[in-house]
Amino acid sequence: MKPDIEAALDWNEEQKDWAMLSPAQRYVESSKLWSTYLALGGSLDPQPDSQSPFDFPELQRAVSADGRSGVYFVRRR
């Protein structure tokens, strides 16, 4: 079922194009967005939830901006 695009006059072109996609096509396009998000430095780690009974603040660690471990020690001989 295609939505009535003309009824949504306040939609921009990108929104109209998205509405015309089938659910399967939207799924494929959404998965492309996830790879872009991760490539730009996004993280799939959940945000801490202080209300959760599984929240252990002592186990949380700061994450560097680039997502890497940050400073590391080099063993000297």
C-alpha positions in Angstrom: 0.0 0.0 0.0 1.5 3.3 -1.1 0.9 6.3 1.1 -0.9 9.3 -0.3 2.2 11.5 -0.9 0.1 14.5 -2.2 -1.8 14.6 1.1 1.5 15.3 3.0 2.3 18.6 1.4 4.6 19.6 4.2 7.0 16.7 3.6 10.3 17.4 1.9 11.6 15.3 -1.0 13.6 13.0 1.1 10.6 12.1 3.3 8.5 11.5 0.2 11.1 9.2 -1.2 11.3 7.3 2.1 7.5 6.9 2.2 7.5 5.4 -1.3 9.9 2.6 -0.3 8.5 -0.8 0.6 9.3 -2.1 4.1 12.0 -4.4 2.7 13.6 -1.5 0.9 13.5 0.6 4.1 15.2 -2.2 6.0 18.1 -2.3 3.5 18.5 1.5 3.6 18.4 1.5 7.4 21.2 -1.1 7.6 23.3 1.2 5.4 22.8 4.0 7.9 24.1 1.8 10.7 27.4 1.1 8.9 27.7 4.9 8.3 27.0 5.6 11.9 29.7 3.1 13.0 32.2 4.4 10.5 31.7 7.9 11.9 32.6 6.8 15.4 29.3 5.8 16.7 29.1 3.1 19.4 26.7 0.2 20.0 27.5 0.3 23.7 24.4 1.1 25.7 24.3 4.3 27.7 24.6 3.7 31.5 21.2 3.5 33.2 21.6 4.6 36.9 18.0 3.3 37.6 18.9 -0.3 36.5 19.6 -2.9 39.1 22.4 -4.1 36.8 24.2 -0.7 36.8 27.6 -1.0 38.5 29.3 2.4 38.3 32.6 1.0 39.5 32.8 -1.2 36.4 32.2 1.7 34.0 35.2 3.2 32.3 35.7 6.3 30.2 35.8 5.8 26.5 38.2 7.9 24.4 36.8 10.0 21.6 38.2 7.7 18.9 36.8 4.6 20.6 40.3 3.1 21.2 41.8 2.2 24.5 43.6 5.5 24.9 47.0 5.6 26.5 48.8 2.4 26.8 52.0 1.3 28.4 55.0 0.1 26.4 57.2 -2.4 28.1 60.8 -1.2 28.2 63.8 -3.6 28.2 
